[in-house]
Amino acid sequence: RNKTALSVDTFGISLIKIRTGKRGRSLVTHKAWLNRSNILFTGTDKWSLDKRVTLVNSNNSDFSIHISKVQVTDEGPYTCTFQAYNKPRITHVYLIVQVPARIVNISKDVSVNEGENVNLFCLAVGRPEPTVTWKDQKYGLVSDGEFLDITEIKRQQGEDYECITNNGVAPPDKRKVKVTVNYPPMITDVKNMPAQLGKTAILRCEAMAVPTASFEWYRDDHRPVENDNTLRIKNEKTRSLLLFTNVTDKHFGNYTCFASNRLGASNASMLLFRKLSHTHGVRMCALPFPRSGTVCVRACSRAHTQPRA
């Protein structure tokens, strides 16, 4: 009597062989294969109705059966019995069926507001029992277990989270869940800009937000800015540009950028101001001519003094 364990993967092929040895070749009789209490073969006669089970060899030295497309239900004890020298011999084989790890259910992509809690799940099956881990795609952090809980989620945590299951039978099974974190606009790039008459100029308003912010521009007197032949508004994904193609006196002043989405709004002001002209690095200014009502133009410093009488 002896007992053997045989491991196979599902949907693979199992071949169970029993060799009787040289001494019993001419004396072996009454061979049979059983699965638990079910008879599969007696000699060359098949008793099993399962087409997947076939007889490979049946002679005095080799009595083997073949199981194709192995299933989990095939797992269990198999018994080969035969007579040699008029004595019954029994050999036991235990078939272990391994199943590759596979994800069977996982959270759908989710959209939440900043500060809310997020609960993700990833359910897997396999034999042996598979492990389940969650991987943070941005930072490579790993959390063990089928459930991933994020408390008071922050905007920086909006990303893809990958579930990985493995039991060593086959390559790991992987699937991702996209977590979108919504938050109100926050304007990040505001600068006052100098401009010269007749030249071009740009005011920029950068705002981070999910969902993407919509932009509006206002003048210092709260009038909405509108496109015309000297001014154009260009909205991009995360910013809005105020493009001046031909700066005139009417363009100088204070502008307010207003960014909003369904969660809130943010605004910031910036100044378009006249850039002073220079001649060879020296600023020109007007000074009163001594003892007369006329005015002359001469080079002067930024902090000039009154001429002597």
C-alpha positions as a Markdown table, in Angstrom:
| # | Residue | x | y | z |
|---|---|---|---|---|
| 1 | Arg | 0.0 | 0.0 | 0.0 |
| 2 | Asn | 1.2 | 3.5 | -0.8 |
| 3 | Lys | -0.2 | 7.0 | -1.1 |
| 4 | Thr | 0.8 | 9.8 | -3.5 |
| 5 | Ala | -0.3 | 13.4 | -3.8 |
| 6 | Leu | -0.6 | 14.9 | -7.3 |
| 7 | Ser | -1.1 | 18.6 | -7.9 |
| 8 | Val | -2.5 | 20.1 | -11.2 |
| 9 | Asp | -3.9 | 23.4 | -12.3 |
| 10 | Thr | -7.5 | 23.7 | -13.4 |
| 11 | Phe | -8.1 | 23.3 | -17.1 |
| 12 | Gly | -4.7 | 21.5 | -17.3 |
| 13 | Ile | -4.2 | 17.7 | -17.8 |
| 14 | Ser | -3.7 | 15.1 | -15.2 |
| 15 | Leu | -2.1 | 11.8 | -15.9 |
| 16 | Ile | -2.2 | 9.2 | -13.1 |
| 17 | Lys | 0.1 | 6.3 | -13.6 |
| 18 | Ile | 0.6 | 3.1 | -11.7 |
| 19 | Arg | 3.5 | 0.8 | -12.5 |
| 20 | Thr | 3.5 | -2.7 | -11.1 |
| 21 | Gly | 7.2 | -3.4 | -11.5 |
| 22 | Lys | 9.1 | -6.1 | -13.4 |
| 23 | Arg | 8.5 | -8.9 | -11.0 |
| 24 | Gly | 4.7 | -8.8 | -11.4 |
| 25 | Arg | 4.4 | -8.2 | -15.2 |
| 26 | Ser | 3.2 | -11.7 | -16.1 |
| 27 | Leu | 1.2 | -12.2 | -12.9 |
| 28 | Val | -1.0 | -9.0 | -12.7 |
| 29 | Thr | -4.7 | -9.6 | -13.0 |
| 30 | His | -8.0 | -7.9 | -12.1 |
| 31 | Lys | -7.0 | -4.2 | -12.5 |
| 32 | Ala | -9.3 | -1.4 | -11.5 |
| 33 | Trp | -9.4 | 2.4 | -11.0 |
| 34 | Leu | -11.7 | 4.1 | -8.5 |
| 35 | Asn | -12.5 | 7.7 | -7.6 |
| 36 | Arg | -13.8 | 7.5 | -4.1 |
| 37 | Ser | -16.4 | 4.8 | -4.3 |
| 38 | Asn | -17.0 | 5.3 | -8.1 |
| 39 | Ile | -15.5 | 2.7 | -10.4 |
| 40 | Leu | -13.7 | 4.4 | -13.4 |
| 41 | Phe | -12.2 | 1.3 | -15.1 |
| 42 | Thr | -12.0 | -2.4 | -14.6 |
| 43 | Gly | -9.3 | -3.6 | -16.8 |
| 44 | Thr | -10.0 | -2.1 | -20.2 |
| 45 | Asp | -13.8 | -1.7 | -19.5 |
| 46 | Lys | -14.8 | 1.9 | -18.8 |
| 47 | Trp | -17.5 | 2.4 | -16.2 |
| 48 | Ser | -17.3 | 6.2 | -15.9 |
| 49 | Leu | -19.6 | 8.3 | -18.1 |
| 50 | Asp | -17.2 | 11.2 | -18.0 |
| 51 | Lys | -15.7 | 11.6 | -21.5 |
| 52 | Arg | -12.7 | 13.5 | -20.0 |
| 53 | Val | -11.4 | 10.3 | -18.3 |
| 54 | Thr | -9.6 | 7.9 | -20.6 |
| 55 | Leu | -7.4 | 4.9 | -20.3 |
| 56 | Val | -3.8 | 5.5 | -21.4 |
| 57 | Asn | -2.2 | 2.1 | -20.8 |
| 58 | Ser | -3.4 | -1.2 | -19.7 |
| 59 | Asn | -0.7 | -3.9 | -19.6 |
| 60 | Asn | 1.1 | -6.0 | -17.0 |
| 61 | Ser | 3.5 | -3.1 | -16.1 |
| 62 | Asp | 1.5 | 0.1 | -16.6 |
| 63 | Phe | -2.1 | 0.9 | -15.8 |
| 64 | Ser | -2.7 | 4.7 | -16.3 |
| 65 | Ile | -5.7 | 7.0 | -16.7 |
| 66 | His | -5.8 | 10.4 | -18.2 |
| 67 | Ile | -8.1 | 13.3 | -17.1 |
| 68 | Ser | -8.3 | 16.3 | -19.5 |
| 69 | Lys | -9.6 | 19.8 | -18.6 |
| 70 | Val | -9.3 | 19.2 | -14.9 |
| 71 | Gln | -12.0 | 20.8 | -12.7 |
| 72 | Val | -12.1 | 21.5 | -9.0 |
| 73 | Thr | -14.7 | 18.7 | -8.6 |
| 74 | Asp | -12.0 | 16.2 | -9.8 |
| 75 | Glu | -10.0 | 16.8 | -6.6 |
| 76 | Gly | -10.0 | 13.9 | -4.2 |
| 77 | Pro | -8.7 | 10.3 | -3.6 |
| 78 | Tyr | -8.1 | 7.9 | -6.5 |
| 79 | Thr | -7.4 | 4.2 | -6.0 |
| 80 | Cys | -5.7 | 1.7 | -8.2 |
| 81 | Thr | -6.2 | -1.9 | -7.2 |
| 82 | Phe | -4.8 | -5.0 | -8.9 |
| 83 | Gln | -3.8 | -8.6 | -8.1 |
| 84 | Ala | -0.3 | -9.9 | -8.3 |
| 85 | Tyr | 0.8 | -13.3 | -7.2 |
| 86 | Asn | -2.8 | -13.8 | -6.3 |
| 87 | Lys | -2.5 | -11.1 | -3.7 |
| 88 | Pro | -4.5 | -7.8 | -3.8 |
| 89 | Arg | -2.4 | -4.6 | -4.1 |
| 90 | Ile | -3.8 | -1.1 | -3.5 |
| 91 | Thr | -2.3 | 2.2 | -4.4 |
| 92 | His | -3.8 | 5.6 | -3.4 |
| 93 | Val | -3.4 | 8.9 | -5.2 |
| 94 | Tyr | -4.8 | 12.1 | -3.9 |
| 95 | Leu | -5.4 | 14.6 | -6.7 |
| 96 | Ile | -5.0 | 18.3 | -5.6 |
| 97 | Val | -6.5 | 20.8 | -8.0 |
| 98 | Gln | -4.9 | 24.3 | -8.0 |
| 99 | Val | -6.9 | 27.4 | -9.3 |
| 100 | Pro | -5.0 | 30.5 | -10.4 |
| 101 | Ala | -5.9 | 33.6 | -8.4 |
| 102 | Arg | -8.5 | 35.7 | -10.1 |
| 103 | Ile | -10.3 | 39.0 | -9.1 |
| 104 | Val | -14.1 | 38.3 | -9.3 |
| 105 | Asn | -15.5 | 41.6 | -7.9 |
| 106 | Ile | -13.9 | 45.1 | -7.4 |
| 107 | Ser | -15.1 | 48.6 | -6.7 |
| 108 | Lys | -16.1 | 50.8 | -9.6 |
| 109 | Asp | -14.4 | 54.1 | -10.3 |
| 110 | Val | -15.5 | 56.6 | -7.7 |
| 111 | Ser | -15.8 | 60.4 | -7.5 |
| 112 | Val | -15.9 | 62.0 | -4.1 |
| 113 | Asn | -15.5 | 65.5 | -2.6 |
| 114 | Glu | -12.3 | 66.3 | -0.7 |
| 115 | Gly | -12.6 | 65.4 | 3.0 |
| 116 | Glu | -15.0 | 62.5 | 2.5 |
| 117 | Asn | -14.1 | 58.8 | 3.3 |
| 118 | Val | -13.4 | 56.3 | 0.6 |
| 119 | Asn | -14.0 | 52.6 | 0.9 |
| 120 | Leu | -12.7 | 50.2 | -1.8 |
| 121 | Phe | -13.0 | 46.5 | -2.0 |
| 122 | Cys | -11.4 | 43.8 | -4.2 |
| 123 | Leu | -12.6 | 40.2 | -3.9 |
| 124 | Ala | -10.6 | 37.3 | -5.3 |
| 125 | Val | -10.7 | 33.5 | -5.5 |
| 126 | Gly | -8.2 | 30.8 | -6.1 |
| 127 | Arg | -6.6 | 27.6 | -4.6 |
| 128 | Pro | -4.6 | 27.9 | -2.6 |
| 129 | Glu | -6.2 | 30.9 | -1.0 |
| 130 | Pro | -4.7 | 34.0 | -2.7 |
| 131 | Thr | -3.3 | 37.1 | -1.1 |
| 132 | Val | -4.8 | 40.5 | -2.0 |
| 133 | Thr | -2.9 | 43.8 | -1.9 |
| 134 | Trp | -3.6 | 47.4 | -2.9 |
| 135 | Lys | -0.9 | 49.5 | -4.5 |
| 136 | Asp | -0.8 | 53.3 | -4.6 |
| 137 | Gln | 0.3 | 54.2 | -8.2 |
| 138 | Lys | 1.8 | 57.6 | -7.3 |
| 139 | Tyr | 3.9 | 56.7 | -4.3 |
| 140 | Gly | 4.0 | 52.9 | -4.4 |
| 141 | Leu | 2.5 | 52.4 | -1.0 |
| 142 | Val | 1.0 | 49.0 | -0.3 |
| 143 | Ser | -2.0 | 48.0 | 1.8 |
| 144 | Asp | -2.7 | 44.3 | 2.5 |
| 145 | Gly | -6.3 | 42.9 | 2.5 |
| 146 | Glu | -9.4 | 43.0 | 0.3 |
| 147 | Phe | -10.5 | 46.4 | 1.7 |
| 148 | Leu | -8.8 | 49.7 | 1.3 |
| 149 | Asp | -10.2 | 52.5 | 3.5 |
| 150 | Ile | -9.1 | 56.2 | 3.0 |
| 151 | Thr | -10.2 | 58.6 | 5.8 |
| 152 | Glu | -10.8 | 62.3 | 4.9 |
| 153 | Ile | -9.3 | 62.0 | 1.5 |
| 154 | Lys | -7.1 | 64.8 | 0.2 |
| 155 | Arg | -6.9 | 66.2 | -3.4 |
| 156 | Gln | -3.4 | 64.8 | -3.7 |
| 157 | Gln | -4.8 | 61.3 | -3.2 |
| 158 | Gly | -6.9 | 61.4 | -6.3 |
| 159 | Glu | -5.4 | 58.7 | -8.6 |
| 160 | Asp | -5.6 | 55.1 | -9.7 |
| 161 | Tyr | -5.4 | 52.4 | -7.1 |
| 162 | Glu | -4.4 | 48.9 | -8.2 |
| 163 | Cys | -5.6 | 45.6 | -6.7 |
| 164 | Ile | -3.2 | 42.7 | -7.0 |
| 165 | Thr | -4.1 | 39.1 | -6.2 |
| 166 | Asn | -1.6 | 36.1 | -6.3 |
| 167 | Asn | -1.3 | 32.6 | -5.1 |
| 168 | Gly | 1.8 | 31.4 | -6.9 |
| 169 | Val | -0.1 | 29.2 | -9.4 |
| 170 | Ala | -0.1 | 31.7 | -12.3 |
| 171 | Pro | 1.0 | 35.3 | -12.9 |
| 172 | Pro | -0.9 | 37.8 | -10.5 |
| 173 | Asp | -4.3 | 39.1 | -11.6 |
| 174 | Lys | -4.4 | 43.0 | -11.5 |
| 175 | Arg | -7.2 | 45.6 | -11.8 |
| 176 | Lys | -7.4 | 49.3 | -11.2 |
| 177 | Val | -9.9 | 51.6 | -9.6 |
| 178 | Lys | -9.8 | 55.4 | -10.4 |
| 179 | Val | -10.6 | 57.7 | -7.5 |
| 180 | Thr | -11.4 | 61.3 | -8.5 |
| 181 | Val | -11.3 | 63.9 | -5.7 |
| 182 | Asn | -13.3 | 67.0 | -6.3 |
| 183 | Tyr | -12.3 | 70.4 | -4.8 |
| 184 | Pro | -13.1 | 74.1 | -5.3 |
| 185 | Pro | -10.8 | 76.3 | -7.4 |
| 186 | Met | -7.6 | 77.7 | -6.0 |
| 187 | Ile | -5.9 | 80.4 | -8.0 |
| 188 | Thr | -2.1 | 79.8 | -7.9 |
| 189 | Asp | -0.5 | 82.2 | -10.4 |
| 190 | Val | -1.2 | 85.9 | -10.3 |
| 191 | Lys | 1.2 | 88.7 | -11.4 |
| 192 | Asn | 1.0 | 92.4 | -12.1 |
| 193 | Met | 2.2 | 93.1 | -15.6 |
| 194 | Pro | 3.8 | 96.2 | -17.2 |
| 195 | Ala | 2.8 | 97.1 | -20.7 |
| 196 | Gln | 3.8 | 99.7 | -23.4 |
| 197 | Leu | 1.3 | 101.6 | -25.6 |
| 198 | Gly | 0.8 | 99.9 | -28.9 |
| 199 | Lys | 2.5 | 96.7 | -27.8 |
| 200 | Thr | 1.1 | 93.3 | -26.8 |
| 201 | Ala | 0.5 | 92.2 | -23.2 |
| 202 | Ile | -0.8 | 89.2 | -21.3 |
| 203 | Leu | -2.5 | 88.7 | -17.9 |
| 204 | Arg | -2.5 | 85.1 | -16.7 |
| 205 | Cys | -4.9 | 83.4 | -14.2 |
| 206 | Glu | -4.0 | 79.8 | -13.2 |
| 207 | Ala | -6.5 | 77.8 | -11.1 |
| 208 | Met | -6.4 | 74.2 | -9.9 |
| 209 | Ala | -9.8 | 72.6 | -9.5 |
| 210 | Val | -11.8 | 69.4 | -10.0 |
| 211 | Pro | -14.1 | 69.6 | -11.9 |
| 212 | Thr | -12.2 | 72.0 | -14.1 |
| 213 | Ala | -12.9 | 75.6 | -13.3 |
| 214 | Ser | -14.7 | 78.1 | -15.6 |
| 215 | Phe | -13.2 | 81.6 | -15.8 |
| 216 | Glu | -14.5 | 85.1 | -16.0 |
| 217 | Trp | -12.7 | 88.5 | -16.0 |
| 218 | Tyr | -13.8 | 91.8 | -14.6 |
| 219 | Arg | -12.5 | 95.4 | -14.7 |
| 220 | Asp | -11.8 | 97.5 | -11.6 |
| 221 | Asp | -15.3 | 99.0 | -12.0 |
| 222 | His | -16.8 | 95.5 | -11.9 |
| 223 | Arg | -17.7 | 95.5 | -15.6 |
| 224 | Pro | -17.2 | 92.0 | -17.3 |
| 225 | Val | -14.4 | 92.0 | -19.8 |
| 226 | Glu | -15.5 | 91.2 | -23.3 |
| 227 | Asn | -13.6 | 90.4 | -26.5 |
| 228 | Asp | -13.0 | 93.2 | -29.0 |
| 229 | Asn | -10.4 | 93.9 | -31.7 |
| 230 | Thr | -7.7 | 94.8 | -29.2 |
| 231 | Leu | -8.5 | 92.3 | -26.4 |
| 232 | Arg | -9.2 | 88.6 | -26.4 |
| 233 | Ile | -9.9 | 86.1 | -23.7 |
| 234 | Lys | -8.4 | 82.6 | -24.1 |
| 235 | Asn | -9.5 | 79.8 | -21.7 |
| 236 | Glu | -7.4 | 76.7 | -21.4 |
| 237 | Lys | -7.8 | 73.6 | -19.1 |
| 238 | Thr | -6.3 | 75.1 | -16.0 |
| 239 | Arg | -5.8 | 78.7 | -16.8 |
| 240 | Ser | -7.3 | 81.8 | -18.6 |
| 241 | Leu | -5.3 | 84.3 | -20.5 |
| 242 | Leu | -6.2 | 88.0 | -21.1 |
| 243 | Leu | -4.5 | 88.9 | -24.4 |
| 244 | Phe | -4.0 | 92.6 | -25.3 |
| 245 | Thr | -3.0 | 92.9 | -29.0 |
| 246 | Asn | -2.7 | 96.7 | -29.1 |
| 247 | Val | -2.4 | 98.3 | -25.6 |
| 248 | Thr | -4.1 | 101.7 | -25.3 |
| 249 | Asp | -4.7 | 104.0 | -22.3 |
| 250 | Lys | -8.1 | 102.5 | -21.7 |
| 251 | His | -6.5 | 99.1 | -21.0 |
| 252 | Phe | -4.5 | 100.2 | -18.0 |
| 253 | Gly | -6.1 | 99.3 | -14.7 |
| 254 | Asn | -7.0 | 96.6 | -12.3 |
| 255 | Tyr | -8.4 | 93.2 | -13.5 |
| 256 | Thr | -10.1 | 90.5 | -11.4 |
| 257 | Cys | -10.0 | 86.8 | -12.4 |
| 258 | Phe | -13.0 | 84.8 | -11.2 |
| 259 | Ala | -12.7 | 81.0 | -11.2 |
| 260 | Ser | -15.6 | 78.7 | -10.2 |
| 261 | Asn | -17.0 | 75.2 | -10.3 |
| 262 | Arg | -19.9 | 73.5 | -8.5 |
| 263 | Leu | -18.0 | 73.3 | -5.3 |
| 264 | Gly | -17.0 | 77.0 | -4.9 |
| 265 | Ala | -15.2 | 79.9 | -6.4 |
| 266 | Ser | -12.0 | 81.9 | -6.0 |
| 267 | Asn | -10.9 | 85.3 | -7.3 |
| 268 | Ala | -7.7 | 87.3 | -7.5 |
| 269 | Ser | -6.8 | 90.8 | -8.8 |
| 270 | Met | -3.9 | 91.9 | -10.9 |
| 271 | Leu | -2.7 | 95.2 | -12.4 |
| 272 | Leu | -1.9 | 96.1 | -16.0 |
| 273 | Phe | 0.2 | 99.2 | -15.6 |
| 274 | Arg | 2.2 | 101.5 | -18.0 |
| 275 | Lys | 5.8 | 100.7 | -18.5 |
| 276 | Leu | 8.0 | 103.8 | -18.4 |
| 277 | Ser | 10.1 | 104.4 | -21.5 |
| 278 | His | 13.8 | 104.9 | -21.3 |
| 279 | Thr | 16.4 | 106.4 | -23.6 |
| 280 | His | 19.9 | 104.9 | -23.3 |
| 281 | Gly | 19.0 | 103.9 | -19.8 |
| 282 | Val | 18.1 | 107.5 | -18.7 |
| 283 | Arg | 14.5 | 108.4 | -18.0 |
| 284 | Met | 13.3 | 111.6 | -19.7 |
| 285 | Cys | 11.1 | 114.0 | -17.7 |
| 286 | Ala | 9.6 | 117.5 | -18.0 |
| 287 | Leu | 11.0 | 120.3 | -15.8 |
| 288 | Pro | 9.9 | 124.0 | -15.7 |
| 289 | Phe | 12.2 | 126.4 | -17.4 |
| 290 | Pro | 13.7 | 129.0 | -15.0 |
| 291 | Arg | 11.9 | 132.4 | -14.8 |
| 292 | Ser | 9.4 | 131.5 | -17.6 |
| 293 | Gly | 6.1 | 129.7 | -18.1 |
| 294 | Thr | 7.5 | 127.3 | -20.7 |
| 295 | Val | 8.6 | 123.7 | -20.1 |
| 296 | Cys | 11.6 | 121.9 | -21.4 |
| 297 | Val | 12.5 | 118.2 | -21.6 |
| 298 | Arg | 15.8 | 117.1 | -20.2 |
| 299 | Ala | 17.4 | 114.0 | -18.8 |
| 300 | Cys | 16.8 | 113.6 | -15.1 |
| 301 | Ser | 17.1 | 111.1 | -12.4 |
| 302 | Arg | 14.2 | 109.2 | -10.7 |
| 303 | Ala | 14.4 | 111.7 | -7.8 |
| 304 | His | 15.2 | 115.0 | -9.5 |
| 305 | Thr | 15.6 | 118.3 | -7.7 |
| 306 | Gln | 14.1 | 121.7 | -8.6 |
| 307 | Pro | 16.5 | 123.9 | -10.6 |
| 308 | Arg | 18.1 | 126.8 | -9.0 |
| 309 | Ala | 16.7 | 130.3 | -9.7 |
